Amino acid sequence: MELNESARSLIGKGADATLVTLNPDGSPHVSLVWVAVQSTPDGDELVVGHISKNGNKKVRNVRNDPRVALTIVSPGGPGHPISLWLSINGTARIVEGGAPEFLKELAETLAPGVDFVAEGAPPGFLTRIRIDKVGGVGPWAF
């Protein structure tokens, strides 16, 4: 699925998002992550990076159950008395490696001037999310 231009603009070169994965007992695990959108021949994908040697809870959860949900909140502004938000349900897969480079690139937008990735960081993991459903409140909801 391809995101519309409003959703792509909200995410921009990177955004804060809440990512929900499912624990082995079916309960939700919610965490704040940095997310980017990347175009592929099969449509847009959301990408999240994780720096760890053996994978963190999010990585383990996705390997166990690939269903995920994300929410990105728009800062609102004039003419918007309430916050707008983008909701995405998707199917995730884990790719080994590439996390330090990906997170350094996102840090240029989300944390300028901060040396976010330590020298010698492990290759980590990327979570690549196929977009199955888009919703929320804003011009991206369809």
C-alpha positions as protocol buffer text, in pm:
chain_id: "A"
residue {
  index: 1
  type: MET
  ca { x: 0 y: 0 z: 0 }
}
residue {
  index: 2
  type: GLU
  ca { x: 119 y: 351 z: -72 }
}
residue {
  index: 3
  type: LEU
  ca { x: 68 y: 631 z: 179 }
}
residue {
  index: 4
  type: ASN
  ca { x: -92 y: 949 z: 52 }
}
residue {
  index: 5
  type: GLU
  ca { x: 112 y: 1270 z: 40 }
}
residue {
  index: 6
  type: SER
  ca { x: -29 y: 1399 z: 372 }
}
residue {
  index: 7
  type: ALA
  ca { x: 87 y: 1088 z: 557 }
}
residue {
  index: 8
  type: ARG
  ca { x: 427 y: 1097 z: 385 }
}
residue {
  index: 9
  type: SER
  ca { x: 463 y: 1464 z: 485 }
}
residue {
  index: 10
  type: LEU
  ca { x: 377 y: 1388 z: 848 }
}
residue {
  index: 11
  type: ILE
  ca { x: 647 y: 1122 z: 864 }
}
residue {
  index: 12
  type: GLY
  ca { x: 887 y: 1335 z: 659 }
}
residue {
  index: 13
  type: LYS
  ca { x: 1250 y: 1229 z: 701 }
}
residue {
  index: 14
  type: GLY
  ca { x: 1163 y: 1057 z: 1028 }
}
residue {
  index: 15
  type: ALA
  ca { x: 909 y: 1079 z: 1308 }
}
residue {
  index: 16
  type: ASP
  ca { x: 843 y: 965 z: 1663 }
}
residue {
  index: 17
  type: ALA
  ca { x: 585 y: 688 z: 1674 }
}
residue {
  index: 18
  type: THR
  ca { x: 436 y: 450 z: 1924 }
}
residue {
  index: 19
  type: LEU
  ca { x: 488 y: 91 z: 1812 }
}
residue {
  index: 20
  type: VAL
  ca { x: 267 y: -185 z: 1948 }
}
residue {
  index: 21
  type: THR
  ca { x: 386 y: -545 z: 1922 }
}
residue {
  index: 22
  type: LEU
  ca { x: 228 y: -852 z: 2080 }
}
residue {
  index: 23
  type: ASN
  ca { x: 388 y: -1034 z: 2373 }
}
residue {
  index: 24
  type: PRO
  ca { x: 379 y: -1416 z: 2368 }
}
residue {
  index: 25
  type: ASP
  ca { x: 73 y: -1409 z: 2598 }
}
residue {
  index: 26
  type: GLY
  ca { x: -111 y: -1180 z: 2353 }
}
residue {
  index: 27
  type: SER
  ca { x: -83 y: -866 z: 2566 }
}
residue {
  index: 28
  type: PRO
  ca { x: 41 y: -546 z: 2398 }
}
residue {
  index: 29
  type: HIS
  ca { x: 395 y: -414 z: 2430 }
}
residue {
  index: 30
  type: VAL
  ca { x: 404 y: -39 z: 2355 }
}
residue {
  index: 31
  type: SER
  ca { x: 720 y: 164 z: 2297 }
}
residue {
  index: 32
  type: LEU
  ca { x: 830 y: 490 z: 2144 }
}
residue {
  index: 33
  type: VAL
  ca { x: 1041 y: 447 z: 1829 }
}
residue {
  index: 34
  type: TRP
  ca { x: 1181 y: 649 z: 1542 }
}
residue {
  index: 35
  type: VAL
  ca { x: 1018 y: 556 z: 1213 }
}
residue {
  index: 36
  type: ALA
  ca { x: 1079 y: 636 z: 846 }
}
residue {
  index: 37
  type: VAL
  ca { x: 888 y: 556 z: 531 }
}
residue {
  index: 38
  type: GLN
  ca { x: 1065 y: 390 z: 239 }
}
residue {
  index: 39
  type: SER
  ca { x: 921 y: 314 z: -104 }
}
residue {
  index: 40
  type: THR
  ca { x: 960 y: -37 z: -242 }
}
residue {
  index: 41
  type: PRO
  ca { x: 837 y: -197 z: -565 }
}
residue {
  index: 42
  type: ASP
  ca { x: 552 y: -349 z: -360 }
}
residue {
  index: 43
  type: GLY
  ca { x: 448 y: -17 z: -199 }
}
residue {
  index: 44
  type: ASP
  ca { x: 556 y: 188 z: 100 }
}
residue {
  index: 45
  type: GLU
  ca { x: 705 y: 30 z: 410 }
}
residue {
  index: 46
  type: LEU
  ca { x: 771 y: 176 z: 752 }
}
residue {
  index: 47
  type: VAL
  ca { x: 1116 y: 109 z: 896 }
}
residue {
  index: 48
  type: VAL
  ca { x: 1229 y: 107 z: 1261 }
}
residue {
  index: 49
  type: GLY
  ca { x: 1587 y: 42 z: 1381 }
}
residue {
  index: 50
  type: HIS
  ca { x: 1701 y: -144 z: 1693 }
}
residue {
  index: 51
  type: ILE
  ca { x: 2060 y: -148 z: 1817 }
}
residue {
  index: 52
  type: SER
  ca { x: 2121 y: -464 z: 2014 }
}
residue {
  index: 53
  type: LYS
  ca { x: 2329 y: -777 z: 1975 }
}
residue {
  index: 54
  type: ASN
  ca { x: 2056 y: -1035 z: 2022 }
}
residue {
  index: 55
  type: GLY
  ca { x: 1740 y: -836 z: 1961 }
}
residue {
  index: 56
  type: ASN
  ca { x: 1523 y: -655 z: 2210 }
}
residue {
  index: 57
  type: LYS
  ca { x: 1166 y: -727 z: 2320 }
}
residue {
  index: 58
  type: LYS
  ca { x: 1020 y: -564 z: 2006 }
}
residue {
  index: 59
  type: VAL
  ca { x: 1238 y: -783 z: 1781 }
}
residue {
  index: 60
  type: ARG
  ca { x: 1149 y: -1100 z: 1973 }
}
residue {
  index: 61
  type: ASN
  ca { x: 779 y: -1012 z: 1965 }
}
residue {
  index: 62
  type: VAL
  ca { x: 776 y: -950 z: 1588 }
}
residue {
  index: 63
  type: ARG
  ca { x: 955 y: -1279 z: 1528 }
}
residue {
  index: 64
  type: ASN
  ca { x: 683 y: -1450 z: 1732 }
}
residue {
  index: 65
  type: ASP
  ca { x: 384 y: -1258 z: 1584 }
}
residue {
  index: 66
  type: PRO
  ca { x: 433 y: -1012 z: 1294 }
}
residue {
  index: 67
  type: ARG
  ca { x: 115 y: -808 z: 1359 }
}
residue {
  index: 68
  type: VAL
  ca { x: 198 y: -452 z: 1465 }
}
residue {
  index: 69
  type: ALA
  ca { x: 33 y: -113 z: 1499 }
}
residue {
  index: 70
  type: LEU
  ca { x: 184 y: 237 z: 1500 }
}
residue {
  index: 71
  type: THR
  ca { x: 52 y: 581 z: 1583 }
}
residue {
  index: 72
  type: ILE
  ca { x: 215 y: 910 z: 1482 }
}
residue {
  index: 73
  type: VAL
  ca { x: 74 y: 1230 z: 1633 }
}
residue {
  index: 74
  type: SER
  ca { x: 78 y: 1555 z: 1435 }
}
residue {
  index: 75
  type: PRO
  ca { x: 175 y: 1864 z: 1633 }
}
residue {
  index: 76
  type: GLY
  ca { x: -148 y: 2030 z: 1519 }
}
residue {
  index: 77
  type: GLY
  ca { x: -129 y: 2409 z: 1492 }
}
residue {
  index: 78
  type: PRO
  ca { x: -352 y: 2696 z: 1384 }
}
residue {
  index: 79
  type: GLY
  ca { x: -691 y: 2583 z: 1263 }
}
residue {
  index: 80
  type: HIS
  ca { x: -656 y: 2243 z: 1432 }
}
residue {
  index: 81
  type: PRO
  ca { x: -812 y: 2256 z: 1780 }
}
residue {
  index: 82
  type: ILE
  ca { x: -729 y: 1888 z: 1835 }
}
residue {
  index: 83
  type: SER
  ca { x: -422 y: 1684 z: 1753 }
}
residue {
  index: 84
  type: LEU
  ca { x: -431 y: 1493 z: 1427 }
}
residue {
  index: 85
  type: TRP
  ca { x: -295 y: 1142 z: 1426 }
}
residue {
  index: 86
  type: LEU
  ca { x: -201 y: 873 z: 1179 }
}
residue {
  index: 87
  type: SER
  ca { x: -271 y: 510 z: 1266 }
}
residue {
  index: 88
  type: ILE
  ca { x: -115 y: 222 z: 1074 }
}
residue {
  index: 89
  type: ASN
  ca { x: -172 y: -152 z: 1112 }
}
residue {
  index: 90
  type: GLY
  ca { x: 82 y: -369 z: 943 }
}
residue {
  index: 91
  type: THR
  ca { x: 273 y: -690 z: 910 }
}
residue {
  index: 92
  type: ALA
  ca { x: 637 y: -672 z: 1017 }
}
residue {
  index: 93
  type: ARG
  ca { x: 950 y: -867 z: 941 }
}
residue {
  index: 94
  type: ILE
  ca { x: 1294 y: -848 z: 1099 }
}
residue {
  index: 95
  type: VAL
  ca { x: 1605 y: -784 z: 890 }
}
residue {
  index: 96
  type: GLU
  ca { x: 1945 y: -835 z: 1051 }
}
residue {
  index: 97
  type: GLY
  ca { x: 2195 y: -548 z: 1033 }
}
residue {
  index: 98
  type: GLY
  ca { x: 2179 y: -190 z: 912 }
}
residue {
  index: 99
  type: ALA
  ca { x: 2049 y: -30 z: 1234 }
}
residue {
  index: 100
  type: PRO
  ca { x: 2345 y: 204 z: 1309 }
}
residue {
  index: 101
  type: GLU
  ca { x: 2342 y: 358 z: 961 }
}
residue {
  index: 102
  type: PHE
  ca { x: 1964 y: 390 z: 958 }
}
residue {
  index: 103
  type: LEU
  ca { x: 1949 y: 550 z: 1304 }
}
residue {
  index: 104
  type: LYS
  ca { x: 2237 y: 790 z: 1227 }
}
residue {
  index: 105
  type: GLU
  ca { x: 2040 y: 910 z: 924 }
}
residue {
  index: 106
  type: LEU
  ca { x: 1722 y: 959 z: 1130 }
}
residue {
  index: 107
  type: ALA
  ca { x: 1918 y: 1136 z: 1405 }
}
residue {
  index: 108
  type: GLU
  ca { x: 2009 y: 1411 z: 1156 }
}
residue {
  index: 109
  type: THR
  ca { x: 1637 y: 1502 z: 1152 }
}
residue {
  index: 110
  type: LEU
  ca { x: 1514 y: 1392 z: 1496 }
}
residue {
  index: 111
  type: ALA
  ca { x: 1814 y: 1474 z: 1717 }
}
residue {
  index: 112
  type: PRO
  ca { x: 2046 y: 1712 z: 1527 }
}
residue {
  index: 113
  type: GLY
  ca { x: 2388 y: 1745 z: 1683 }
}
residue {
  index: 114
  type: VAL
  ca { x: 2342 y: 1441 z: 1906 }
}
residue {
  index: 115
  type: ASP
  ca { x: 2584 y: 1152 z: 1860 }
}
residue {
  index: 116
  type: PHE
  ca { x: 2304 y: 899 z: 1891 }
}
residue {
  index: 117
  type: VAL
  ca { x: 2486 y: 583 z: 1780 }
}
residue {
  index: 118
  type: ALA
  ca { x: 2796 y: 485 z: 1978 }
}
residue {
  index: 119
  type: GLU
  ca { x: 3114 y: 396 z: 1790 }
}
residue {
  index: 120
  type: GLY
  ca { x: 3135 y: 18 z: 1750 }
}
residue {
  index: 121
  type: ALA
  ca { x: 2760 y: -34 z: 1798 }
}
residue {
  index: 122
  type: PRO
  ca { x: 2639 y: -380 z: 1695 }
}
residue {
  index: 123
  type: PRO
  ca { x: 2471 y: -410 z: 1353 }
}
residue {
  index: 124
  type: GLY
  ca { x: 2134 y: -452 z: 1522 }
}
residue {
  index: 125
  type: PHE
  ca { x: 1808 y: -510 z: 1339 }
}
residue {
  index: 126
  type: LEU
  ca { x: 1557 y: -331 z: 1121 }
}
residue {
  index: 127
  type: THR
  ca { x: 1186 y: -389 z: 1150 }
}
residue {
  index: 128
  type: ARG
  ca { x: 1028 y: -345 z: 806 }
}
residue {
  index: 129
  type: ILE
  ca { x: 652 y: -302 z: 820 }
}
residue {
  index: 130
  type: ARG
  ca { x: 418 y: -368 z: 529 }
}
residue {
  index: 131
  type: ILE
  ca { x: 125 y: -126 z: 558 }
}
residue {
  index: 132
  type: ASP
  ca { x: -206 y: -312 z: 571 }
}
residue {
  index: 133
  type: LYS
  ca { x: -444 y: -43 z: 697 }
}
residue {
  index: 134
  type: VAL
  ca { x: -429 y: 336 z: 743 }
}
residue {
  index: 135
  type: GLY
  ca { x: -657 y: 539 z: 967 }
}
residue {
  index: 136
  type: GLY
  ca { x: -661 y: 806 z: 1232 }
}
residue {
  index: 137
  type: VAL
  ca { x: -783 y: 1164 z: 1228 }
}
residue {
  index: 138
  type: GLY
  ca { x: -646 y: 1377 z: 944 }
}
residue {
  index: 139
  type: PRO
  ca { x: -617 y: 1392 z: 567 }
}
residue {
  index: 140
  type: TRP
  ca { x: -453 y: 1047 z: 554 }
}
residue {
  index: 141
  type: ALA
  ca { x: -756 y: 859 z: 689 }
}
residue {
  index: 142
  type: PHE
  ca { x: -933 y: 662 z: 415 }
}
